[in-house]
């Protein structure tokens, strides 16, 4: 199987590069995928010899969520000059690239690039261009060609918060040779829940260490002051605010039911499935995960008005959460999707509600449930609208303590596996 994947990578890489250019990807980004890009910013850092490639610690995250989870670690090691000369963060998506470059602007010891293709020739150029101290992967980003190339060069690899779906686990069990090859390339693996740890141990990737989920770490999303001011003008004093964030079309029926139930609870009426936008005693915002599918929500929920609005700005959830209120996290009411990350709403101080389908967020949501930091819809409605804010708003001091534990655990894993020391050394 490993030889077949290598052959396919040789054949498909040129086609993939052409396809990316035809889809409008900038030439510089495609060059990075082919390991032909230059990390000029890092190479100009004061502590880097002009004649040598910088020794870098390589982090990789697929897209926006993974990038945000890794950012605190990227900054930590960029500021530890004794660990390495710089940090390289690679991503797979254009959205992840945009988030990473914006967040790391002004960091001379950090470079951001598109991830190299899982191709022998590309990886040979990539490893020749960089002196890699180690690679830190996140969740399910497992690239056999990368691992083989790094193993051959003695570069340690850490997989943090390993999270393989049932389908992925079946795949790896079906190909034991490939699974063994991947396992041999992993120096250390962590998982956030016991079920995942046991499954990965059974694959031979252990011993897998159980640590708090890294998604606990991070800061509040950026807020656009002008946009926030505009929405605060829409807000009515004293009217409870209910927000549905990142919801999918498959959740429309659930959203209808929750809207009707909430309006009945707050207004003391029988409620209505179709939103009454003229109500003065409740306000509701629906933010579809994919704004281009807004028409399906409009058809089911109706148009906008004084008490009901749609939020369609991409990448602007920080401003939405700054309005406060009760935030229902999308994805969790569709078994095929699974919940999105609730941490962004929690960090903003919102009352945060998750659905019954946790998906990839299972370990995180289970921990937050145990700490009493998130609510489920039944709990929220049974509490009534009196005292909801006080009862379900997450204490920020507790969130910070959990985040600190998760961050130090991940740092300890990287220090021991890649740098051969403990954080105290």
C-alpha positions as CSV (number, residue, x, y, z in Angstrom):
1,X,0.0,0.0,0.0
2,X,2.8,2.4,0.8
3,X,4.4,1.8,-2.6
4,X,1.1,2.4,-4.3
5,X,0.6,5.7,-2.5
6,X,4.1,6.7,-3.6
7,X,3.4,5.9,-7.2
8,X,0.1,7.8,-7.1
9,X,1.8,10.8,-5.6
10,X,4.4,10.8,-8.5
11,X,1.6,10.7,-11.0
12,X,-0.9,13.1,-9.4
13,X,1.3,15.9,-8.1
14,X,1.7,17.7,-11.5
15,X,-2.0,17.5,-12.1
16,X,-2.8,18.8,-8.7
17,X,-0.4,21.8,-9.1
18,X,-2.1,22.6,-12.5
19,X,-5.5,22.3,-11.0
20,X,-4.7,24.7,-8.1
21,X,-3.4,27.3,-10.6
22,X,-6.5,27.0,-12.7
23,X,-8.7,27.5,-9.6
24,X,-6.9,30.8,-9.0
25,X,-4.3,29.9,-6.4
26,X,-1.5,32.5,-6.5
27,X,1.7,31.2,-8.1
28,X,3.7,31.8,-4.9
29,X,1.4,29.6,-2.9
30,X,1.6,26.8,-5.4
31,X,5.4,27.1,-5.4
32,X,5.3,26.6,-1.7
33,X,3.3,23.4,-2.2
34,X,6.1,22.2,-4.5
35,X,8.8,23.2,-2.0
36,X,10.1,25.9,-4.3
37,X,9.1,28.8,-2.1
38,X,11.5,30.9,0.0
39,X,11.0,31.8,3.6
40,X,12.6,35.2,3.1
41,X,11.2,36.7,6.3
42,X,12.7,34.1,8.6
43,X,16.0,34.0,6.7
44,X,16.4,37.8,7.4
45,X,16.1,37.2,11.2
46,X,19.0,38.6,13.1
47,X,19.9,35.3,14.8
48,X,20.1,33.4,11.5
49,X,23.4,32.9,9.7
50,X,23.2,34.3,6.2
51,X,24.8,31.2,4.7
52,X,22.7,28.6,6.4
53,X,19.0,27.6,6.2
54,X,17.4,28.3,9.6
55,X,16.8,25.4,11.9
56,X,13.0,25.4,12.3
57,X,10.4,23.6,14.3
58,X,7.6,22.7,11.8
59,X,4.0,22.9,12.8
60,X,1.2,21.8,10.5
61,X,-2.6,22.5,10.7
62,X,-5.1,21.8,7.9
63,X,-7.3,24.9,8.1
64,X,-8.7,27.7,10.3
65,X,-9.6,25.6,13.4
66,X,-6.4,23.7,13.5
67,X,-4.3,26.9,12.9
68,X,-6.0,28.7,15.8
69,X,-5.4,25.7,18.1
70,X,-1.7,25.6,17.2
71,X,-1.1,29.4,17.3
72,X,-0.2,29.6,21.1
73,X,2.4,26.8,20.7
74,X,3.8,28.4,17.5
75,X,4.3,31.7,19.4
76,X,5.7,29.9,22.5
77,X,8.5,28.2,20.5
78,X,9.1,31.2,18.3
79,X,10.0,33.1,21.5
80,X,12.3,30.3,22.8
81,X,15.6,31.0,21.1
82,X,17.3,28.1,22.8
83,X,14.8,25.7,21.2
84,X,15.3,26.6,17.6
85,X,16.1,29.4,15.2
86,X,12.5,29.8,14.0
87,X,9.1,28.3,13.5
88,X,7.4,27.2,10.3
89,X,3.6,26.9,10.2
90,X,2.2,25.2,7.1
91,X,-1.5,24.9,6.2
92,X,-3.6,23.2,3.5
93,X,-6.4,25.8,2.9
94,X,-6.4,29.4,1.7
95,X,-8.6,30.3,4.6
96,X,-6.1,28.8,7.1
97,X,-3.3,30.7,5.3
98,X,-5.2,34.0,5.7
99,X,-5.8,33.4,9.4
100,X,-2.2,32.4,10.1
101,X,-0.6,35.3,8.2
102,X,-2.8,37.8,9.9
103,X,-2.3,36.4,13.4
104,X,1.5,36.1,12.9
105,X,2.1,39.4,11.2
106,X,5.1,41.1,12.8
107,X,6.6,37.8,14.1
108,X,10.1,37.8,12.3
109,X,10.9,34.3,13.6
110,X,7.8,32.7,12.2
111,X,7.1,31.8,8.5
112,X,3.8,30.7,7.1
113,X,3.5,28.6,3.9
114,X,1.3,26.2,2.1
115,X,2.1,22.6,3.1
116,X,4.4,20.6,0.8
117,X,2.7,17.9,-1.3
118,X,3.1,14.4,0.0
119,X,5.5,13.5,-2.9
120,X,9.0,12.1,-2.6
121,X,10.6,14.7,-4.8
122,X,8.8,17.6,-3.1
123,X,9.7,16.3,0.3
124,X,13.4,15.9,-0.8
125,X,13.5,19.6,-1.8
126,X,11.6,20.6,1.3
127,X,14.0,18.8,3.7
128,X,17.0,20.2,1.7
129,X,15.7,23.7,2.0
130,X,15.0,23.6,5.8
131,X,16.9,22.2,8.7
132,X,14.0,20.6,10.5
133,X,14.2,20.2,14.3
134,X,10.9,18.4,14.4
135,X,7.3,18.3,13.2
136,X,4.2,18.9,15.2
137,X,1.0,17.5,13.6
138,X,-2.5,18.1,14.9
139,X,-5.6,15.8,15.1
140,X,-5.7,13.7,11.9
141,X,-3.1,15.3,9.5
142,X,-1.2,12.1,8.7
143,X,0.8,12.1,5.5
144,X,2.7,8.8,5.0
145,X,5.3,10.4,2.6
146,X,6.1,13.1,5.1
147,X,6.6,10.6,7.9
148,X,8.8,8.4,5.7
149,X,11.0,11.3,4.6
150,X,11.4,12.6,8.2
151,X,12.0,9.1,9.6
152,X,14.8,8.6,7.1
153,X,16.4,11.8,8.3
154,X,15.9,11.2,12.0
155,X,13.5,14.1,12.5
156,X,11.1,13.4,15.4
157,X,7.3,13.8,14.8
158,X,4.6,14.6,17.4
159,X,0.9,14.1,16.8
160,X,-1.2,16.2,19.2
161,X,-4.8,15.6,20.0
162,X,-5.0,12.6,17.6
163,X,-8.7,12.4,16.5
164,X,-9.5,9.7,13.9
165,X,-13.1,9.1,12.9
166,X,-14.6,5.6,12.9
167,X,-14.1,5.6,9.1
168,X,-10.5,6.5,9.4
169,X,-9.8,3.9,12.0
170,X,-11.4,1.3,9.7
171,X,-9.0,2.4,6.9
172,X,-5.9,2.1,9.0
173,X,-7.0,-1.3,10.3
174,X,-7.5,-2.5,6.7
175,X,-3.9,-1.7,5.8
176,X,-1.6,-3.0,8.6
177,X,1.6,-2.4,6.6
178,X,0.9,1.2,6.0
179,X,-0.3,1.6,9.5
180,X,2.9,0.2,10.9
181,X,4.9,2.5,8.6
182,X,3.0,5.6,9.9
183,X,3.4,4.4,13.5
184,X,7.1,4.1,13.0
185,X,7.3,7.7,12.0
186,X,5.5,9.0,15.0
187,X,7.7,9.8,18.0
188,X,4.9,10.7,20.4
189,X,1.1,10.7,20.1
190,X,-1.5,12.3,22.5
191,X,-5.2,12.0,22.5
192,X,-7.9,13.9,24.5
193,X,-10.1,11.0,25.4
194,X,-9.7,7.4,26.6
195,X,-11.6,5.9,23.6
196,X,-9.3,7.5,21.1
197,X,-6.2,6.6,23.1
198,X,-7.2,2.9,23.2
199,X,-8.0,2.8,19.5
200,X,-4.7,4.3,18.6
201,X,-2.8,2.0,21.0
202,X,-4.5,-0.9,19.2
203,X,-3.1,0.3,15.9
204,X,0.4,0.1,17.3
205,X,0.9,3.9,17.5
206,X,1.4,3.9,21.3
207,X,1.9,4.3,24.0
208,X,-0.6,7.1,23.4
209,X,-0.7,9.7,26.2
210,X,-4.0,11.2,27.2
211,X,-3.8,15.0,27.6
212,X,-6.4,17.8,27.8
213,X,-7.6,19.0,24.4
214,X,-5.5,21.8,22.9
215,X,-8.6,23.5,21.7
216,X,-9.0,24.8,25.2
217,X,-6.1,27.1,24.5
218,X,-6.5,30.4,22.6
219,X,-7.9,33.9,22.9
220,X,-11.1,35.7,21.9
221,X,-11.7,36.2,18.2
222,X,-11.1,39.7,16.8
223,X,-13.9,42.2,16.9
224,X,-14.7,44.9,14.3
225,X,-15.7,48.0,16.3
226,X,-17.7,49.6,13.5
227,X,-19.7,46.5,12.7
228,X,-20.3,45.9,16.5
229,X,-21.6,49.4,16.8
230,X,-24.0,48.9,13.9
231,X,-25.4,45.7,15.5
232,X,-25.7,47.3,18.9
233,X,-27.9,49.9,17.3
234,X,-30.1,47.0,16.2
235,X,-30.2,45.5,19.7
236,X,-33.1,46.4,21.9
237,X,-32.5,47.2,25.5
238,X,-33.7,44.4,27.8
239,X,-34.6,42.0,24.9
240,X,-32.9,38.5,25.4
241,X,-30.6,37.6,22.5
242,X,-30.5,34.1,21.1
243,X,-27.8,33.3,18.5
244,X,-27.5,30.3,16.2
245,X,-23.8,30.2,15.1
246,X,-22.4,28.1,12.3
247,X,-25.7,26.2,11.7
248,X,-26.2,23.9,8.7
249,X,-29.2,23.4,6.5
250,X,-29.7,19.9,8.0
251,X,-30.3,21.7,11.3
252,X,-33.1,24.0,10.1
253,X,-35.9,21.9,11.7
254,X,-34.1,21.8,15.0
255,X,-33.6,25.6,14.8
256,X,-37.3,26.1,14.1
257,X,-38.2,24.1,17.2
258,X,-35.7,25.9,19.4
259,X,-36.9,29.3,18.2
260,X,-40.5,28.4,18.9
261,X,-39.7,27.0,22.3
262,X,-37.6,30.0,23.3
263,X,-40.2,32.6,22.2
264,X,-42.8,30.7,24.1
265,X,-40.6,30.6,27.2
266,X,-39.6,34.2,27.1
267,X,-42.8,35.7,25.9
268,X,-45.2,33.3,27.8
269,X,-47.0,32.5,24.6
270,X,-47.5,29.3,22.6
271,X,-44.9,30.5,20.2
272,X,-44.7,30.0,16.4
273,X,-42.5,27.9,14.3
274,X,-42.2,30.7,11.8
275,X,-40.3,33.7,13.4
276,X,-42.4,36.7,14.2
277,X,-40.0,39.5,13.3
278,X,-42.2,42.1,14.9
279,X,-41.8,40.8,18.5
280,X,-40.3,43.3,20.9
281,X,-39.5,40.9,23.7
282,X,-36.9,38.6,22.1
283,X,-34.2,39.0,19.4
284,X,-32.7,36.2,17.3
285,X,-29.7,36.0,15.0
286,X,-29.1,33.0,12.7
287,X,-25.5,32.7,11.3
288,X,-25.3,30.0,8.6
289,X,-22.1,28.1,8.4
290,X,-22.1,28.6,4.7
291,X,-23.6,32.0,3.8
292,X,-24.3,30.9,0.3
293,X,-27.0,28.6,1.6
294,X,-28.9,31.5,3.2
295,X,-31.9,31.1,0.9
296,X,-32.7,27.7,2.5
297,X,-32.8,29.4,5.9
298,X,-34.9,32.3,4.6
299,X,-37.4,29.9,3.1
300,X,-37.9,28.1,6.4
301,X,-37.5,30.8,9.0
302,X,-38.7,33.9,7.1
303,X,-37.2,37.3,6.5
304,X,-35.5,39.8,8.7
305,X,-37.1,42.3,11.1
306,X,-36.7,44.1,14.4
307,X,-36.5,40.8,16.3
308,X,-34.8,38.6,13.7
309,X,-31.7,38.9,11.6
310,X,-29.2,36.8,9.6
311,X,-25.4,37.1,10.0
312,X,-23.6,36.4,6.8
313,X,-20.1,37.8,7.2
314,X,-17.4,35.2,6.8
315,X,-14.8,35.1,9.5
316,X,-16.6,37.7,11.7
317,X,-17.9,35.5,14.5
318,X,-15.8,37.5,17.0
319,X,-18.0,40.5,16.4
320,X,-21.2,38.4,16.6
321,X,-20.1,36.9,20.0
322,X,-19.3,40.3,21.3
323,X,-23.0,41.0,21.3
324,X,-23.3,38.5,24.2
325,X,-26.5,36.6,24.8
326,X,-27.1,32.8,24.4
327,X,-25.1,31.1,21.6
328,X,-26.3,27.8,20.2
329,X,-23.3,26.1,18.5
330,X,-24.2,24.7,15.1
331,X,-23.3,21.2,13.8
332,X,-24.4,19.5,17.0
333,X,-28.0,19.1,15.9
334,X,-27.0,17.1,12.7
335,X,-25.5,13.7,13.3
336,X,-23.8,13.8,9.9
337,X,-21.9,17.0,10.8
338,X,-21.1,17.1,14.5
339,X,-20.7,20.1,16.8
340,X,-18.3,23.0,15.9
341,X,-15.9,24.3,18.5
342,X,-17.7,26.0,21.4
343,X,-14.6,27.6,22.8
344,X,-14.9,30.8,20.8
345,X,-18.3,31.7,22.2
346,X,-17.2,30.7,25.7
347,X,-14.1,32.9,25.6
348,X,-16.4,35.8,24.6
349,X,-18.4,35.2,27.8
350,X,-21.5,34.0,26.1
351,X,-23.9,31.4,27.5
352,X,-23.0,28.5,25.2
353,X,-25.3,25.7,24.2
354,X,-24.2,22.5,22.4
355,X,-26.3,19.9,20.6
356,X,-26.5,16.1,21.2
357,X,-24.0,15.2,18.4
358,X,-20.5,16.2,19.5
359,X,-18.6,14.8,16.5
360,X,-14.9,15.7,16.5
361,X,-15.5,17.9,19.6
362,X,-16.5,15.0,21.8
363,X,-13.5,15.1,24.1
364,X,-13.7,18.9,24.5
365,X,-17.4,19.0,25.0
366,X,-17.3,16.1,27.6
367,X,-14.7,18.0,29.6
368,X,-16.7,21.3,29.4
369,X,-19.8,19.4,30.5
370,X,-18.1,17.9,33.4
371,X,-16.9,21.4,34.5
372,X,-20.4,22.8,34.1
373,X,-19.2,25.3,31.5
374,X,-21.7,24.6,28.7
375,X,-25.4,23.9,28.6
376,X,-27.7,21.7,26.6
377,X,-31.0,23.0,25.3
378,X,-33.1,21.0,27.7
379,X,-31.1,22.4,30.7
380,X,-31.4,25.9,29.4
381,X,-35.2,25.9,28.8
382,X,-35.9,24.2,32.1
383,X,-34.0,27.0,33.9
384,X,-36.3,29.6,32.3
385,X,-35.1,33.0,31.3
386,X,-34.6,34.2,34.9
387,X,-31.0,33.7,36.0
388,X,-29.9,32.0,32.8
389,X,-26.9,34.4,32.4
390,X,-25.7,33.8,36.0
391,X,-26.3,30.1,35.9
392,X,-24.6,29.2,32.6
393,X,-22.1,31.8,31.9
394,X,-18.6,30.2,32.0
395,X,-16.3,31.6,34.7
396,X,-13.3,33.0,32.7
397,X,-10.9,32.2,35.5
398,X,-11.8,28.5,35.2
399,X,-11.5,28.5,31.4
400,X,-8.0,30.0,31.8
401,X,-7.0,27.4,34.2
402,X,-8.1,24.6,31.9
403,X,-6.3,26.3,29.0
404,X,-3.1,26.6,30.9
405,X,-3.2,22.9,31.8
406,X,-3.7,21.9,28.1
407,X,-1.0,24.2,26.9
408,X,1.6,23.1,29.4
409,X,0.8,19.4,28.7
410,X,1.3,20.0,24.9
411,X,4.6,21.9,25.5
412,X,5.8,19.0,27.7
413,X,5.1,16.5,25.0
414,X,7.0,18.5,22.4
415,X,9.9,19.3,24.7
416,X,10.4,15.6,25.6
417,X,9.9,14.2,22.1
418,X,11.7,16.8,20.0
419,X,14.1,18.6,22.4
420,X,14.8,15.8,24.8
421,X,14.0,17.8,27.9
422,X,11.2,18.8,30.3
423,X,9.7,22.3,30.4
424,X,11.6,22.9,33.7
425,X,15.0,22.1,32.1
